[in-house]
Amino acid sequence: MTRNALLKGLRPTPPGEILREDVLPALHKSRTEIAELLGVSRPTLYDVLNEKRPITPNWLSV
C-alpha cells in the first residue's frame, strides 16, 4: 500500500471539529436546538464539539 506523502504527519480530523466548523454553521440553528433535535443533552453535544467526548456508534443513546 502506497501512502500519500502529503498526508504524512497529519492527524485525522476529529468528528467534533467537523461538526463545529462545517456542519453546525450550515444548519443555521443554535447548539441547543441541535442537541434537542439529536435527542442528547446540551452538555453532551458541547463535549463532542469540544473534542472531550468521542462519537461512538451509540453516542446518541447516552
C-alpha positions as CSV (number, residue, x, y, z in Angstrom):
1,M,0.0,0.0,0.0
2,T,1.4,3.4,-1.0
3,R,1.0,6.2,1.4
4,N,0.4,9.8,0.2
5,A,3.5,11.8,1.2
6,L,1.3,14.9,1.6
7,L,-0.7,13.3,4.4
8,K,2.4,12.1,6.3
9,G,2.3,13.5,9.8
10,L,-1.2,14.9,9.6
11,R,-3.6,13.9,12.4
12,P,-7.1,12.7,11.5
13,T,-9.8,15.4,11.8
14,P,-11.9,14.7,14.9
15,P,-15.7,14.4,14.2
16,G,-16.4,17.2,16.7
17,E,-14.2,19.6,14.8
18,I,-16.1,18.8,11.5
19,L,-19.4,19.3,13.2
20,R,-18.3,22.5,14.9
21,E,-16.6,24.1,11.9
22,D,-18.7,22.8,8.9
23,V,-22.0,21.2,9.8
24,L,-23.5,23.4,12.5
25,P,-22.9,26.7,10.8
26,A,-24.6,25.3,7.7
27,L,-27.7,24.4,9.7
28,H,-28.3,27.9,11.0
29,K,-29.6,26.5,14.3
30,S,-28.4,27.1,17.8
31,R,-26.4,24.4,19.6
32,T,-29.3,24.0,22.0
33,E,-31.7,23.3,19.1
34,I,-29.3,20.8,17.5
35,A,-29.0,18.9,20.9
36,E,-32.8,18.7,21.1
37,L,-33.1,17.5,17.5
38,L,-30.4,14.8,18.2
39,G,-32.0,13.8,21.5
40,V,-28.9,14.4,23.5
41,S,-28.2,16.8,26.4
42,R,-26.6,20.1,25.6
43,P,-23.6,19.2,27.7
44,T,-23.1,16.0,25.7
45,L,-23.2,17.9,22.5
46,Y,-20.8,20.5,23.8
47,D,-18.4,17.8,24.9
48,V,-18.4,16.3,21.4
49,L,-17.9,19.7,19.8
50,N,-15.0,20.5,22.1
51,E,-13.5,17.1,21.4
52,K,-13.8,16.0,25.1
53,R,-16.2,13.1,24.2
54,P,-15.8,10.7,21.3
55,I,-18.6,9.9,18.9
56,T,-19.3,6.2,19.1
57,P,-22.0,4.1,17.3
58,N,-24.3,4.5,20.3
59,W,-23.4,8.1,21.4
60,L,-26.9,9.2,20.8
61,S,-28.2,6.8,23.3
62,V,-26.0,8.2,26.1
